[in-house]
Amino acid sequence: MGKVFGSSGKTSNPLGAIGIVVGLIGAAFSVALWFHYYQPATTILGSYSAQIHDGVLGEQMSTLAAVLGLMAVIAGIGGGLGGRGSSTTVASLLLGIVALSYPVLTWLNVVRGFVPNPV
């Protein structure tokens, strides 16, 4: 008789799952910041759009995206250290890199000199 309540042999990766959730939130913040960088006059977030572009909300979102992105990258590395890396490990690493893209490039002053429409 087979095991009814036994393990199927598959193992879970809790660090990868945590990395995906944290990386998804951080990547969403970073994508919103990139969108506001390329389209400064947008009102996609309603009244918060002006606070992101001109106010302190943009800096807070950038810091939060950096912290969450770093957490996702660390969780992805930690999830893959056991030698049983899975798709959650890769996804958390990629989402962490996306979340870190805007904060790191703005803190290094790489994207400040770029003008989307030089006309």
N, C-alpha and C positions, 0 to 999 in steps of 0.2 A: 504494500500500500504506500502511495506517495505521501509526502509530507503535506498535510493540508495547511498548517500554520507555520511551516518552516520557511527558511530563506530560499529564495530562488537563485542565490549565488551572486546577485548584483549588489554592488555596494553604492552608497550615496557619497556625494562630495559636498558636505555642508559649507565648507569655505567657498567653494565655487558658487553655490546658490546665494550665499551672502554677498559675494563679489558681484554677481549679476544684478541683484537688487540695488546695491549701493552704486554700482557703476551706471545703471540705468538712470537713476535720479541725477547723478553728477553729469552724465552725458546730456540729459534734458536741459539742465542749467546751462551747460556750455553751448549747446545748439541754440538756445534762446539768446545767449550773448553774442554768438556769431551772427545770428540773424539781425540783431540790433546794430551790430558793427557795420554790416553791409547795407542795411536799410534803416538809417537813423530816424527817419520820419515815420516809421511804422507805428501803428496803434494796435498791433495784434494782441497785446496783453492789456488793452484798455488804458486805464489811468496809470498803471504801473510802468508803461512804456517810457514816459517822460522821466520817471524816477530812475529807471535803468540807465538811460542815456546820460542824463545830467546829474543825477543824485547819487546818494551813497548806496542805493540798492544794487547797482551794477557791481560795485566793489565787494559787497557782501555776497552776491551770487557768485562772483569769481572766486572768492575765498572758499565758499562752500563747495563749488565744483572741484577745486583743487584738493580739498580734504577728502571728499568722497571719491575722487579719481585715484588718489593715492591709496585709500583704503581698498579700492577694488583691485588695484595692481598688486598690493601686498597679499590680498586674499587669493588672487589668481596664482601668484607664485607659491604661496603656502599650500594651496590645493594641489599643485602639481609636484610638490617635493616628494611625495610618497611614491612616485613612479607610476601612479595610476591616473595620470592626467586625462581629462575627458573634455567634452565640449563645453562644460561649464567653466573649466579653467581657461580655455581659449576665449570664451565670450566675456568673462570678467576682465581678462587682460585687455581685450580690444575696447570694451566699454570704458575701462579706466583710462586708456590712452586718449580716447575721444573726450572724456571729461577733463583731462589735463591739458588738452590742446589750447584752448583759449587762455586760461590763466597763465600758463608757462610762457606762451608767446607774447602776451601783453606785459608780463613782468620783466621779460628780457628786451622789451621795446622793439620787437621784430615787426609787429603788425601796426604800430602807430604811424609809420611813415607811408603806409600803403593808402592810395587814394583810389576807390573803386571806379569813379568816373572822372578822369582828368580833364574833361571837356570844359 
